[in-house]
Amino acid sequence: MRFSILDMPCTNNTCSNGTAMLSSEIYNVQLTLSWLRLVDEDEIPESNSDRLKQMRVKAADLSPTFARVIQDIGDDVKIKELELVDWVPDRAWDNHGGLVTLAGSAAHPMVLSRGDAMNHGILNAYRLVQAITSIHKGEKTQKEAIDAYEHEMRRRTASVVVLSRKAFIGEHVLNASEDSQVVRRSDPPVIVSD
Ligand SMILES: Cc1cc2nc3c(=O)[nH]c(=O)nc-3n(C[C@H](O)[C@H](O)[C@H](O)COP(=O)(O)OP(=O)(O)OC[C@H]3O[C@@H](n4cnc5c(N)ncnc54)[C@H](O)[C@@H]3O)c2cc1C
């Protein structure tokens, strides 16, 4: 189970318009409950009420405090299905001589278990700006700069995608905690092609 704050109305009891926080101000949060799809009962039902029922059944084995958070979700709360997918960027793609490239989750979608994805997306943006700057300074051609940017990004993120996938599976398989990939970093890197 994950809990994320998506939006908060005020900081230190003062709202952005300078007024004091009212009791009616609400935080916008996201509760995520995830599981592996192994049997028919793991499939996500169509109706919102069936989805809520399914979440309550899945949460029943959690520690009572966490289970109660799920049990207390109101019937009017919309339950969204989030299908997690990933892709290992271990091979080069055609960037048409550096005219088009990828960054962030478009380049290396990964599951959220290690909380790594956005960090790499931000680093991509920084490195891409460096690459574009080198083109404008005449230090590299567009093709050279974007090829180098993509190569560094693929080398950096291919292993992270695999580690995140292992962490996700480890989180959802009982007794996997002794060799947790959530914190482990010792796996050999994925070999990426040029
Ligand atoms: C539940 C959840 C929890 C996460 N937790 C973490 C975390 O703890 N730490 C972390 O580092 N990362 C986390 N991530 C990952 C992080 O959110 C992503 O890595 C990050 O948002 C990727 O940024 P992006 O700009 O590459 O893509 P996105 O944020 O996905 O942005 C892509 C944008 O393109 C728009 N778009 C799509 N198609 C089109 C189209 N055809 N035309 C125009 N616009 C289009 C979309 O609407 C979207 O606004 C989490 C992700 C999820 C889903």
The ligand as a Gaussian input file, in Angstrom:
#p B3LYP/6-31G(d) Opt

LIG

0 1
 C        1.466000       6.243000      -8.611000
 C        2.828000       6.738000      -9.048000
 C        3.786000       7.001000      -8.071000
 C        5.058000       7.457000      -8.440000
 N        5.988000       7.697000      -7.469000
 C        7.207000       8.126000      -7.807000
 C        8.201000       8.381000      -6.807000
 O        7.968000       8.207000      -5.614000
 N        9.432000       8.829000      -7.206000
 C        9.732000       9.029000      -8.520000
 O       10.870000       9.424000      -8.814000
 N        8.819000       8.792000      -9.487000
 C        7.576000       8.345000      -9.162000
 N        6.634000       8.097000     -10.135000
 C        7.014000       8.269000     -11.533000
 C        6.877000       9.721000     -11.997000
 O        5.545000      10.162000     -11.792000
 C        7.249000       9.738000     -13.470000
 O        8.573000       9.263000     -13.605000
 C        7.195000      11.128000     -14.045000
 O        5.916000      11.696000     -13.892000
 C        7.545000      11.059000     -15.537000
 O        7.513000      12.352000     -16.056000
 P        7.352000      12.551000     -17.596000
 O        7.309000      14.024000     -17.791000
 O        8.389000      11.763000     -18.321000
 O        5.964000      11.870000     -17.985000
 P        4.502000      12.221000     -17.463000
 O        4.549000      12.855000     -16.090000
 O        3.716000      10.957000     -17.640000
 O        4.018000      13.334000     -18.461000
 C        3.609000      13.023000     -19.767000
 C        2.546000      14.045000     -20.145000
 O        2.257000      13.887000     -21.545000
 C        0.864000      13.983000     -21.700000
 N        0.510000      13.269000     -22.933000
 C        0.454000      11.956000     -23.157000
 N        0.114000      11.701000     -24.407000
 C       -0.037000      12.880000     -25.019000
 C       -0.376000      13.273000     -26.345000
 N       -0.612000      12.380000     -27.305000
 N       -0.449000      14.584000     -26.622000
 C       -0.179000      15.518000     -25.664000
 N        0.154000      15.204000     -24.393000
 C        0.218000      13.896000     -24.083000
 C        0.279000      13.340000     -20.449000
 O       -1.039000      13.779000     -20.212000
 C        1.246000      13.863000     -19.385000
 O        0.849000      15.109000     -18.865000
 C        5.366000       7.639000      -9.797000
 C        4.393000       7.369000     -10.780000
 C        3.143000       6.920000     -10.399000
 C        2.113000       6.653000     -11.481000

